[in-house]
């Protein structure tokens, strides 16, 4: 399931798809993620997307919009909101450092 997320994070992914990748039901999927990562599958996915976006912010000159979309976020505003929630700063603040 983790491998599925890591290989498909840039696409829209549902809980059903994550669970199917592990050949388990959605409830079991959630329990396994909680047990091993202390996160829901969606929280793990979001964290992975943020991590991948940070790599791009630090190593590319791509725009925030390009990074947001390539990291699997539907739009740059939502990306900035989630980034701020998880990181405590804006993507542009990280890029400036």
NORBEL-V385543 format. One record per pair of residues at least 24 apart in sequence whose C-alpha atoms are under 10 Angstrom apart, sorted by the first residue. I is the first residue (numbers start at 1). GAP is how many residues later the second one is. If there is no record, write none. Layout:
i=I gap=GAP
i=I gap=GAP
This chain:
i=1 gap=28
i=1 gap=31
i=1 gap=32
i=1 gap=40
i=2 gap=31
i=2 gap=39
i=2 gap=42
i=2 gap=43
i=2 gap=46
i=5 gap=36
i=5 gap=37
i=5 gap=39
i=5 gap=40
i=5 gap=41
i=5 gap=43
i=5 gap=44
i=6 gap=39
i=6 gap=42
i=6 gap=43
i=6 gap=46
i=8 gap=37
i=8 gap=63
i=8 gap=64
i=9 gap=36
i=9 gap=37
i=9 gap=39
i=9 gap=40
i=9 gap=43
i=9 gap=61
i=9 gap=62
i=9 gap=63
i=9 gap=64
i=10 gap=35
i=10 gap=39
i=10 gap=42
i=10 gap=58
i=10 gap=59
i=10 gap=60
i=10 gap=61
i=10 gap=62
i=10 gap=63
i=10 gap=64
i=11 gap=58
i=11 gap=59
i=11 gap=60
i=11 gap=61
i=11 gap=62
i=11 gap=63
i=12 gap=60
i=12 gap=61
i=12 gap=62
i=13 gap=29
i=13 gap=32
i=13 gap=59
i=14 gap=27
i=14 gap=28
i=15 gap=25
i=15 gap=26
i=15 gap=27
i=18 gap=24
i=18 gap=27
i=45 gap=27
i=46 gap=25
i=46 gap=26
i=46 gap=27
i=46 gap=33
i=46 gap=36
i=46 gap=37
i=46 gap=40
i=47 gap=35
i=47 gap=36
i=47 gap=39
i=47 gap=40
i=49 gap=24
i=49 gap=30
i=49 gap=34
i=50 gap=29
i=50 gap=32
i=50 gap=33
i=50 gap=36
i=50 gap=37
i=50 gap=41
i=51 gap=32
i=53 gap=26
i=53 gap=30
i=53 gap=38
i=54 gap=29
i=54 gap=37
i=54 gap=40
i=54 gap=41
i=56 gap=39
i=57 gap=34
i=57 gap=35
i=57 gap=36
i=57 gap=37
i=57 gap=38
i=57 gap=39
i=58 gap=36
i=58 gap=37
i=58 gap=38
i=58 gap=39
i=59 gap=36
i=60 gap=35
i=61 gap=34
i=63 gap=29
i=64 gap=27
i=64 gap=28
i=64 gap=31
i=67 gap=24
